[in-house]
Amino acid sequence: MSDVARLAGVATSTVSRALTVPGRVNEETRRRVAAAAEQLGYIPNPAARSLRAGKSTNIMATLPGPSTIFGVAQIIPAVVQSLSATLSEHGFDLLFCNRNSPAAERHILGQAFGGSVRGVVVFGAAALPSYGCRSLADADVPVVSLLIDRSTAGIPSVITNDRGAMRDAVLHLIALGHRTFLYVADPAGGYHEAERFSGLLDALAAAGLPERAVIRHGGRLGFNDGLRAGVEAAQSYLAMKRRPTAIVCWADDGAISFIGIVRSHGVAVPGDVSVLGFDGAAVGAFCDPPLTTLAQPTQDLGSRAAEIMLQLLEDASAAPPLKTTLSSQLLLRASTDAPRSAPAKST
């Protein structure tokens, strides 16, 4: 670091700030230090920095396992990337732990209670990490919830407008002329399932349509079974004598697999049935036809959660908004259109 300081013509302390908390150094100085560090091949040692400061530079993200491939939650990698990038800019490292066993829960709590991590970002899970009588809520570290609203428990939460976004999207389908719907569901009781299905019902009520205008399919498969849910919904749809004209899926995976199955049986999408997804998974743009979906603001979700975490780390008495709600965007693609008369049942 001293070599970098001499080459850049600044104090050693300035090098430290420029490389760990660049927002506290003016742009010209930051660039000069970065150029000197690159020329000398200097890489800061985060472990040594933590020892000097007496504080960890680690932030943990707990993921609702059992793996980092979440199936329906294809947006998670993009959110994680934004979260990690924002924290890294301020000198913090992001660690991950999949909540796939009691041992993982114990590990999370051990890290939080033991001071190995400075804060925890909890991704969409029904409850905070816990083990025995201990809960993450009792650890003396900042906690931020991503994708699920825990504001009533006093936990700052960064979420999207699931209910309102679904309501507006279904109202668009109704404006196209659709009056009968098949909803491909996640297991009942889940946060996103409740919000999104409620949004659909809100749209029906706003349009003066009865709840019986929608058939709810599924609700028994797990979080990672989105593709399978779409397949089973397609099989159910193909067996119906009177088929709904619009399919509304709680996530993109189900919509994508539904389209693949029904088209293989001669059903035209969107001619015979329109299909709407939710999440904005990148693969949806490459389906045949491209999927109409509600795209979640992945970059803003990650960066906003990181900003709240940084605010709490800077000042433990800070009071960021308990609930930050970001808006999803309706991406109109070729999988939705006005309905035509219901197709005959395929053989």
C-alpha positions as CSV (number, residue, x, y, z in Angstrom):
1,M,0.0,0.0,0.0
2,S,2.9,2.3,0.7
3,D,4.3,1.6,-2.8
4,V,0.9,2.5,-4.3
5,A,0.8,5.7,-2.2
6,R,4.2,6.8,-3.4
7,L,3.4,6.1,-7.1
8,A,0.1,7.9,-6.8
9,G,1.5,10.8,-4.8
10,V,-1.0,10.5,-1.9
11,A,-1.0,9.4,1.7
12,T,-1.3,5.7,2.6
13,S,-4.6,6.4,4.3
14,T,-5.9,7.9,1.1
15,V,-5.0,4.7,-0.8
16,S,-7.0,2.7,1.9
17,R,-10.1,4.9,1.4
18,A,-9.8,4.9,-2.4
19,L,-9.7,1.1,-2.6
20,T,-12.2,0.2,0.2
21,V,-14.7,3.1,0.3
22,P,-14.2,5.0,-3.0
23,G,-17.2,7.2,-2.4
24,R,-15.2,9.1,0.3
25,V,-12.4,10.0,-2.2
26,N,-12.7,12.5,-5.1
27,E,-12.8,11.0,-8.6
28,E,-9.4,12.3,-9.7
29,T,-7.7,10.8,-6.7
30,R,-9.5,7.6,-7.0
31,R,-8.5,7.1,-10.6
32,R,-4.8,7.9,-9.8
33,V,-4.8,5.4,-6.9
34,A,-6.5,2.8,-9.0
35,A,-4.0,3.2,-11.9
36,A,-1.1,2.9,-9.5
37,A,-2.6,-0.2,-7.8
38,E,-3.1,-1.8,-11.3
39,Q,0.4,-0.9,-12.4
40,L,1.9,-2.5,-9.3
41,G,-0.5,-5.4,-9.2
42,Y,-1.6,-4.5,-5.6
43,I,-4.7,-6.3,-4.3
44,P,-6.1,-5.3,-0.9
45,N,-6.3,-8.2,1.6
46,P,-9.8,-8.1,3.1
47,A,-8.9,-10.4,6.0
48,A,-6.1,-8.2,7.0
49,R,-8.3,-5.1,6.7
50,S,-10.9,-6.7,8.9
51,L,-8.2,-7.5,11.6
52,R,-7.0,-4.0,11.6
53,A,-10.4,-2.5,11.8
54,G,-11.6,-5.1,14.3
55,K,-14.7,-5.6,12.3
56,S,-15.7,-8.1,9.6
57,T,-16.3,-6.8,6.0
58,N,-18.6,-9.7,5.2
59,I,-22.3,-9.5,4.5
60,M,-24.2,-12.8,4.3
61,A,-27.1,-13.5,1.8
62,T,-29.3,-16.4,2.9
63,L,-30.8,-18.2,0.0
64,P,-34.0,-20.3,0.2
65,G,-32.2,-23.5,-1.1
66,P,-31.8,-26.3,-1.6
67,S,-29.6,-24.9,-4.4
68,T,-28.8,-21.6,-6.1
69,I,-30.7,-22.8,-9.1
70,F,-34.2,-21.8,-7.9
71,G,-36.3,-23.0,-10.8
72,V,-39.1,-20.4,-10.8
73,A,-36.9,-17.7,-9.3
74,Q,-34.8,-17.0,-12.4
75,I,-34.5,-13.4,-11.3
76,I,-32.4,-14.3,-8.3
77,P,-29.0,-14.2,-10.0
78,A,-29.6,-10.7,-11.4
79,V,-30.7,-9.4,-8.0
80,V,-27.6,-11.0,-6.4
81,Q,-25.3,-9.5,-9.0
82,S,-26.6,-6.0,-8.3
83,L,-26.5,-6.5,-4.5
84,S,-23.0,-7.8,-4.6
85,A,-21.7,-5.0,-6.9
86,T,-23.1,-2.2,-4.7
87,L,-21.7,-3.7,-1.5
88,S,-18.3,-4.3,-3.2
89,E,-18.1,-0.6,-4.2
90,H,-18.2,0.2,-0.5
91,G,-15.6,-2.4,0.6
92,F,-17.9,-5.2,1.7
93,D,-17.8,-8.9,0.5
94,L,-21.0,-10.9,0.0
95,L,-21.1,-14.5,1.3
96,F,-23.9,-17.0,0.5
97,C,-25.6,-19.7,2.5
98,N,-28.3,-22.0,1.2
99,R,-30.9,-22.7,3.8
100,N,-31.2,-26.4,3.0
101,S,-30.7,-28.1,6.4
102,P,-30.7,-27.5,10.2
103,A,-26.9,-27.4,9.9
104,A,-27.1,-24.5,7.5
105,E,-29.5,-22.6,9.8
106,R,-27.0,-23.2,12.7
107,H,-24.1,-22.0,10.5
108,I,-26.0,-18.7,9.6
109,L,-26.7,-18.0,13.3
110,G,-23.2,-18.8,14.3
111,Q,-21.8,-16.3,11.7
112,A,-24.3,-13.6,12.9
113,F,-23.9,-14.1,16.6
114,G,-20.2,-14.6,16.4
115,G,-19.4,-11.4,14.6
116,S,-18.1,-13.1,11.4
117,V,-20.7,-11.2,9.3
118,R,-21.7,-7.6,9.7
119,G,-25.2,-8.0,8.3
120,V,-27.6,-10.4,6.7
121,V,-29.8,-10.1,3.6
122,V,-32.6,-12.6,3.6
123,F,-33.9,-13.7,0.2
124,G,-37.5,-14.7,-0.2
125,A,-38.1,-17.3,2.5
126,A,-41.2,-17.8,4.7
127,A,-39.3,-17.2,8.0
128,L,-36.0,-15.8,9.3
129,P,-33.1,-18.3,9.9
130,S,-33.5,-20.0,13.3
131,Y,-32.1,-22.9,15.2
132,G,-33.5,-24.2,18.5
133,C,-34.6,-21.2,20.5
134,R,-32.4,-18.8,18.6
135,S,-33.4,-16.6,15.7
136,L,-31.6,-14.2,13.4
137,A,-33.9,-11.5,14.8
138,D,-32.0,-11.8,18.1
139,A,-28.5,-11.3,16.6
140,D,-27.1,-7.8,17.0
141,V,-26.6,-7.3,13.2
142,P,-28.7,-5.4,10.6
143,V,-31.1,-7.6,8.7
144,V,-32.7,-6.6,5.3
145,S,-35.4,-8.7,3.7
146,L,-35.4,-9.0,-0.1
147,L,-38.6,-10.0,-2.1
148,I,-40.7,-10.7,0.9
149,D,-42.4,-8.0,3.1
150,R,-41.3,-8.3,6.7
151,S,-41.9,-4.6,7.6
152,T,-44.5,-5.4,10.2
153,A,-41.8,-7.2,12.1
154,G,-39.6,-4.1,12.0
155,I,-37.3,-5.5,9.3
156,P,-36.5,-3.2,6.3
157,S,-37.9,-4.9,3.3
158,V,-37.4,-4.3,-0.4
159,I,-40.2,-5.8,-2.5
160,T,-42.1,-5.4,-5.8
161,N,-45.7,-4.5,-6.3
162,D,-46.8,-8.1,-7.0
163,R,-50.4,-7.6,-6.4
164,G,-50.8,-4.3,-8.2
165,A,-48.7,-5.5,-11.2
166,M,-50.8,-8.7,-11.6
167,R,-54.0,-6.7,-11.3
168,D,-53.0,-4.3,-14.1
169,A,-51.7,-7.2,-16.3
170,V,-55.0,-9.1,-16.0
171,L,-57.0,-6.0,-16.6
172,H,-55.0,-5.7,-19.9
173,L,-56.1,-9.3,-20.8
174,I,-59.7,-8.4,-20.0
175,A,-59.4,-5.3,-22.2
176,L,-58.4,-7.6,-25.0
177,G,-61.6,-9.6,-24.5
178,H,-60.6,-12.5,-22.2
179,R,-63.3,-13.6,-19.8
180,T,-62.1,-17.0,-18.6
181,F,-58.8,-17.8,-17.0
182,L,-56.6,-20.6,-15.8
183,Y,-54.2,-19.7,-13.0
184,V,-51.1,-21.8,-12.6
185,A,-50.4,-21.6,-8.9
186,D,-47.5,-21.9,-6.4
187,P,-48.3,-23.7,-3.1
188,A,-51.0,-21.9,-1.2
189,G,-49.8,-19.7,1.7
190,G,-46.7,-18.5,0.0
191,Y,-46.1,-14.7,0.0
192,H,-45.8,-14.3,-3.7
193,E,-48.6,-16.7,-4.4
194,A,-51.0,-14.8,-2.2
195,E,-50.0,-11.4,-3.6
196,R,-50.2,-12.5,-7.2
197,F,-53.5,-14.5,-7.0
198,S,-55.0,-11.6,-5.0
199,G,-54.0,-9.3,-7.8
200,L,-55.8,-11.5,-10.4
201,L,-59.0,-11.5,-8.2
202,D,-58.7,-7.7,-7.8
203,A,-58.8,-7.4,-11.6
204,L,-61.8,-9.7,-12.0
205,A,-63.7,-7.6,-9.3
206,A,-62.7,-4.4,-11.0
207,A,-64.1,-5.7,-14.3
208,G,-67.3,-7.0,-12.8
209,L,-66.4,-10.6,-13.4
210,P,-67.1,-13.4,-10.8
211,E,-64.4,-15.3,-9.1
212,R,-65.6,-18.4,-10.9
213,A,-64.1,-16.9,-14.1
214,V,-60.7,-18.2,-13.0
215,I,-59.8,-21.9,-12.4
216,R,-56.9,-22.2,-10.0
217,H,-54.6,-25.1,-10.9
218,G,-51.8,-26.5,-8.8
219,G,-50.7,-25.4,-5.4
220,R,-49.1,-28.7,-4.4
221,L,-45.7,-28.5,-6.0
222,G,-42.7,-26.9,-4.4
223,F,-40.8,-23.7,-5.0
224,N,-38.4,-25.4,-7.5
225,D,-41.1,-27.2,-9.5
226,G,-42.2,-24.3,-11.8
227,L,-41.6,-26.2,-15.0
228,R,-43.4,-29.3,-13.8
229,A,-46.4,-27.1,-12.6
230,G,-46.7,-25.7,-16.2
231,V,-46.6,-29.2,-17.7
232,E,-49.4,-30.4,-15.4
233,A,-51.5,-27.3,-16.0
234,A,-51.1,-27.9,-19.7
235,Q,-52.3,-31.5,-19.4
236,S,-55.3,-30.3,-17.4
237,Y,-56.1,-27.6,-20.0
238,L,-55.9,-30.1,-22.9
239,A,-58.4,-32.3,-21.1
240,M,-61.0,-29.6,-20.7
241,K,-64.1,-29.4,-22.8
242,R,-64.5,-25.7,-22.3
243,R,-61.1,-24.2,-22.2
244,P,-60.2,-20.8,-20.7
245,T,-58.9,-18.3,-23.2
246,A,-56.1,-16.9,-21.0
247,I,-53.5,-18.6,-18.8
248,V,-52.0,-16.6,-16.0
249,C,-48.9,-18.1,-14.3
250,W,-47.5,-17.1,-11.0
251,A,-44.0,-17.4,-12.5
252,D,-42.4,-17.6,-15.9
253,D,-41.3,-21.2,-15.7
254,G,-44.8,-22.5,-15.6
255,A,-45.8,-20.3,-18.5
256,I,-42.9,-21.4,-20.6
257,S,-43.5,-25.2,-20.1
258,F,-47.3,-24.7,-20.6
259,I,-46.7,-23.1,-24.0
260,G,-44.3,-25.9,-25.0
261,I,-46.8,-28.7,-24.1
262,V,-50.0,-27.2,-25.6
263,R,-48.3,-26.1,-28.9
264,S,-47.1,-29.7,-29.3
265,H,-50.8,-30.7,-29.3
266,G,-51.8,-28.2,-32.0
267,V,-53.0,-25.4,-29.7
268,A,-52.1,-22.0,-31.1
269,V,-50.6,-19.4,-28.8
270,P,-52.0,-16.8,-28.7
271,G,-54.7,-17.7,-31.3
272,D,-56.4,-20.3,-29.1
273,V,-55.0,-19.3,-25.7
274,S,-53.0,-16.3,-24.4
275,V,-50.3,-16.9,-21.8
276,L,-49.0,-14.5,-19.2
277,G,-45.9,-15.1,-17.0
278,F,-44.4,-13.2,-14.0
279,D,-40.8,-12.4,-13.2
280,G,-39.3,-11.3,-16.5
281,A,-36.8,-14.2,-16.9
282,A,-34.4,-13.5,-19.8
283,V,-35.3,-16.8,-21.4
284,G,-38.9,-15.6,-22.0
285,A,-37.8,-13.4,-24.8
286,F,-36.6,-16.5,-26.8
287,C,-39.7,-18.7,-26.4
288,D,-41.9,-19.4,-29.4
289,P,-43.8,-17.2,-29.2
290,P,-41.9,-14.8,-26.9
291,L,-43.6,-14.6,-23.5
292,T,-45.6,-11.7,-22.2
293,T,-44.5,-11.2,-18.6
294,L,-44.2,-8.9,-15.7
295,A,-40.5,-8.0,-15.4
296,Q,-39.3,-7.4,-11.9
297,P,-36.7,-4.5,-11.4
298,T,-33.9,-6.9,-10.6
299,Q,-31.1,-4.3,-10.6
300,D,-33.0,-1.8,-8.4
301,L,-34.0,-4.5,-6.0
302,G,-30.4,-5.5,-5.3
303,S,-28.9,-2.0,-5.2
304,R,-31.7,-0.7,-3.0
305,A,-31.3,-3.5,-0.5
306,A,-27.5,-2.9,-0.4
307,E,-28.0,0.8,0.1
308,I,-30.3,0.2,3.1
309,M,-27.8,-2.3,4.6
310,L,-24.9,0.2,4.1
311,Q,-27.0,2.9,5.8
312,L,-27.6,0.6,8.8
313,L,-23.9,-0.3,9.0
314,E,-22.9,3.3,8.9
315,D,-25.4,4.3,11.7
316,A,-27.0,1.7,13.8
317,S,-29.7,4.2,14.8
318,A,-30.6,4.9,11.2
319,A,-34.2,4.6,10.3
320,P,-34.6,3.7,6.6
321,P,-38.1,3.1,5.2
322,L,-39.4,-0.2,6.6
323,K,-41.0,-1.0,3.2
324,T,-39.6,-0.1,-0.2
325,T,-41.9,-1.1,-3.0
326,L,-40.5,-1.1,-6.6
327,S,-42.7,-1.5,-9.7
328,S,-42.6,-4.4,-12.1
329,Q,-43.0,-3.6,-15.8
330,L,-45.5,-5.4,-18.2
331,L,-43.5,-6.6,-21.2
332,L,-46.1,-7.1,-24.0
333,R,-44.9,-9.9,-26.3
334,A,-46.4,-12.3,-28.8
335,S,-47.9,-14.8,-26.3
336,T,-51.0,-12.6,-25.6
337,D,-53.6,-11.3,-27.9
338,A,-57.4,-11.0,-28.3
339,P,-59.2,-14.3,-27.9
340,R,-61.0,-16.1,-30.6
341,S,-63.7,-18.8,-30.2
342,A,-62.7,-21.6,-28.0
343,P,-60.8,-24.4,-29.9
344,A,-62.2,-27.9,-30.2
345,K,-60.6,-30.4,-27.8
346,S,-57.5,-32.0,-29.4
347,T,-57.3,-35.7,-29.6
